[in-house]
Amino acid sequence: MTSRRFLDVEVPLPSGVRVDDNRARVLLPEGYGSGGRAYPTLYLLHGGSNDFRSWSENVDLERLTRGLDLIVVMPDGGGRGELGYYSDWADGSRQWETYHTRTLVEFIDGRFRTLGGRRRAVAGLSMGGFGALKYAARHPDVYGAVAAFSAAADLTWLAPFSGWAYKRLPRRLVGEPHRVWGDQRRDRGRWREHSPSDLAPRLAGMPVLLSWGTGIVGGAYWARSSLALGLWEWPHAVMTRRVLARLRQAGGRVETFVYRGQHAWPYWSDALEWALPRLARAVG
């Protein structure tokens, strides 16, 4: 039996699709090399200041996915350079959403033995949690289940103050959202078209998994605690709960995993461990 393995692939870009990095890391399931079986796929999205290698470098994916019949695809989404926000930018300089939901999916289905259709799940952390919820809501024909961990899930929360803050916070933290969706006040409609809190009712037809921390410093990984990471988790928790409330109002199927902790990899590893078997059942 072939052992589980990672492959790094470069995705060919069609004309008109521009992204900062077209590489992806793929984790194939045990036994993939023997026989002709096809598998469901999980697209696992990284957060800001990360890249396509971050999940595999910070989480023991081989252990967490052991026994699960899933192809796991970890694409780049613009993190270490320009935060991509999993969107086609209003200024025309990036086409991340087109790349992920069309170009990448077509490449993976052509390169590997996938089941295709809605036998795909999408999950992510922080900015990637935003992307996962957004993609699932806007492309229900592509994904059949979604999980989001500490998601930046409500773009217009505290507007117009948040729009003012996005332009003044360090770019390494928030990027340049005004280049992605325009001015928050003047182009509010475009912002809402991409905000998971506004899109939440569209997720009512699929399994949704949401996880967040309380923001309290400590928890299971007290030795690695940071006041800054605790404070940074708080707005993500608030935004995720806003999505949860709208999902429940729409009658959605949602499960939650709430932990005492902060915006950090050990907690996301635990959240992914909770989510993986549920996602595998949903699309398996």
C-alpha positions, 0 to 999 in steps of 0.5 A: 500500500502506498504511504500517504504523501504530499505533492507540490503542484503548479496550476497553469493559469489561463489568460485573464486569471492573475494571482500572486502564487499558483502553487498548491500542496496536495495530500493524497490518501492512503492507498491512492497509488493502488487501484483506480478509486476516486475520492472526495476532495477537501480544499483547505485555505490558509489565513493572512500572512500564511501560504500554501505550505502553512497548514502542513507546516503547522498541523500534523495533517498526516495524523489528523487525516489518517483513515479518512478517504480524502484528497486534501488540496492546500492552495495559495491565497495571497498571504505573505505578499498581498492578502488576497481575500479569496476574491476577484479584486475590484481594481482588476489586479487579482482573480483569486475567486475565479482561480480557486473555484474554477481554474484550480478545481478543474486542474485538480479534477483533471490531475487526480482521481476525484469524485467531483461535483458537490463531493468537495468540501472547503475549510479554512482559518481566519482569512481562509475561514472567510474564504471558505464560507464565501466560496461555499455560499457563492458556489454551491454547485462546487462545494457540498460542505464547509468549515470555518475556524476563527473566520473574519466573517463579517466585512461590514461589522462596525461600518463605517468605522471598520472601513476607516480602520482597514485603511489604517491598520498594518497591511500585514494584518488586514491587507488593502480591502479597499483595493479588493472591494472598493470604498466600504461606504460608497461600495457597500453593496459589493462588500455585502456580496462577499461577506459571509454574514450577508451570504449565510442564508445561502449556506442553509442547504449544506452542513456548516461547521463553525469554530472559534475561541473565547479570546481568553489567554490560556486554555489548553495551550497556556504555555504558548499564550499571548495577550495580542493573539487573545485580543485578535481572536475576539473580533473573529469570534464576534463575526463568526457568531454573527454568521451562526445567528443568521444561519440558525435564523435560516434553518441551516445545519450547523455544528459548533466547536468553541474553545477557551483560547486564542488566534493560534495554530494549536487551537486550529489544529484541534478545530480541524481534528474536530471538523475533518471526520464530519466533512469526510462524512458529508462529502464521502 
